[in-house]
Every structure is written in structure tokens, then in C-alpha cells.
């Protein structure tokens, strides 16, 4: 057993020395060159895909037939430049119709305002007669009610005018959208 232990101890010492030698630092190779003046090239050889930072999709917000395309693919354009036009006939007709409605509504307001002024004049006259006991209460209340109705008609006509003005603005917006313009230079 003693021989075995001696053999094992020698084997461990030899293995430790071999392990320590393999872990020791190896010398670093050094390369030396003489410095000389050279031109540096400012090009880089690379491969890859080109992608655009901005991608624009053109589409009309209104329906219709395209009447004219004013650019071709690859043309340079400026922001705001007209690119294509959609047939605007129906949209122009809608604008004209809405403008006529607005004009008619203004005439209606004039008419109901004149009626209101007449009812106010009659009311003042009837009120004076009623206060002097020259007219009955029923007639006085009838005229007062007609004046209230005339005031309501004026308010309603003004509301209808506002509705017609909003519809006209929408029709003009749609008409403007028949012209497709560039949103940026490119």
C-alpha cells in the first residue's frame, strides 16, 4: 500500500507541474512595420437594401374619375404641386346648390325678420289699446303669441342658415379634394 501511495503522490506532482506549465503566459507575438505616408480612401464597400425614410401613398379622399395625371413616376415635385385631378363636376354642382340654399336662407331671414318687426309694431299698438281698456284680453294675448312665434321663426331661420353654411363648407372641402397635391418635396 505504501508503494501505491508513493506512486499516486508522484503522479499528482507530475500532473500538477504539467497543468501549471500549460496555464503559464505564453509570449505575445509582436509585428513591427516602418511608418510611411499613404492616401486614405473615403469609400466603404458594403451591400444591403436602400429604404426611404418617408413613403407617401397618394389616394383621393373623394370618389370620381381621374381627369388628368400631371406627373409621371420619377418626376421631381415641389410641395403643393398639383399631381392629378379627379372629375369635379358633381362636386362643383353641389357647391353651387349649397350656395343657392344659403342665399335662399338669407332671403328667408329677411322675410321672417320683417314679419317679426310688423308683429312687434302690432303688439305695441295692441298693448296700448289694451292698457286703455279699448281692446279685450283675448285679442291682446293672440297678438302677443304671434310675436313670440315670429321671434321663434327668426331663430329657427338663423339655425337653418348655420346648417346650410356648414353643408356649403363641407361641399367646398370635397371640391378642393378633387385636386391631389404633393404633400412634400421629392
Beta strands, then each sheet from edge to edge (+ up, - down):
strand 1: 66-69
strand 2: 82-86
strand 3: 179-181
sheet 1: 1+ 2- 3+
end
